[in-house]
Amino acid sequence: MKTILPLLAFGLLVAAPAAAADTTSPAPAANPDAKDPDAIRCRRIQVTGSLVKKEKVCKTNAEWNKISDQQRRDGADLIDRSRAGMNPSN
């Protein structure tokens, strides 16, 4: 009796997730809104000064692309100025 009860409990623990997995719906396909410029996408951005706190920021794909392009231009400009010897921090 002492060995049957733990085996029965183990069997129930193993069988329950398998039975629950069969009843769930299939996962959706790739995000259809990825190319839509008006679709809203949220990102979790780390808060400055905190190691773990993150802030949820939601913008349209067009706005995220505009921010990304501006950051690329700023990075390229910084590299170009430092190569030319015109770094403002000197």
C-alpha positions in Angstrom: 0.0 0.0 0.0 2.9 2.4 0.8 4.3 1.9 -2.7 1.1 2.1 -4.6 0.0 5.5 -3.3 3.1 7.3 -4.5 3.0 5.6 -7.8 -0.6 6.5 -8.3 0.1 10.1 -7.4 3.0 10.2 -9.8 0.8 8.7 -12.6 -1.8 11.4 -12.1 0.9 14.2 -12.2 2.3 12.8 -15.4 -1.0 12.2 -17.1 -2.7 15.5 -16.2 -0.4 17.8 -18.3 -0.6 15.4 -21.2 -4.4 15.4 -21.1 -4.5 19.2 -20.8 -2.2 19.7 -23.8 -4.5 17.7 -26.1 -7.4 20.1 -25.4 -5.6 23.4 -26.1 -5.9 25.1 -29.5 -2.9 25.2 -31.8 -0.6 28.2 -31.6 -1.3 31.0 -34.0 0.9 31.4 -37.1 3.4 34.2 -37.5 2.2 37.6 -36.5 0.3 39.0 -39.5 0.7 42.6 -38.2 4.5 42.6 -38.5 4.5 44.4 -41.8 1.4 46.6 -41.2 2.7 50.2 -40.4 -0.5 51.0 -38.4 -0.4 47.9 -36.2 0.5 48.6 -32.5 3.4 46.7 -31.0 4.4 46.8 -27.4 8.0 46.4 -26.1 9.4 46.2 -22.6 12.2 48.7 -22.2 14.6 48.6 -19.3 14.3 51.7 -17.0 17.5 53.6 -16.5 19.0 53.2 -13.0 17.3 49.9 -12.3 18.6 46.4 -12.8 15.2 44.7 -13.1 12.4 47.3 -13.7 11.1 47.5 -17.2 8.5 49.8 -18.7 5.9 48.7 -21.3 6.0 51.1 -24.3 3.4 50.7 -27.1 3.8 52.4 -30.5 2.8 51.6 -34.1 5.3 49.8 -36.3 5.8 53.0 -38.3 6.8 54.8 -35.1 9.2 52.0 -34.1 10.8 52.1 -37.5 11.2 55.9 -37.3 12.9 55.6 -33.9 15.2 52.8 -35.2 16.2 54.8 -38.3 17.0 57.8 -36.1 19.2 55.7 -33.8 21.0 54.3 -36.8 21.6 57.8 -38.2 22.8 59.0 -34.8 25.2 56.1 -34.4 26.6 56.6 -38.0 27.0 60.3 -37.3 28.9 59.7 -34.1 31.3 57.3 -35.8 31.8 59.7 -38.7 32.6 62.6 -36.4 35.0 60.5 -34.3 36.9 59.4 -37.5 37.1 63.0 -38.6 38.5 64.1 -35.3 35.6 66.4 -34.5 34.3 64.6 -31.4 32.6 67.2 -29.2 33.7 65.4 -26.0 37.3 66.4 -26.5 
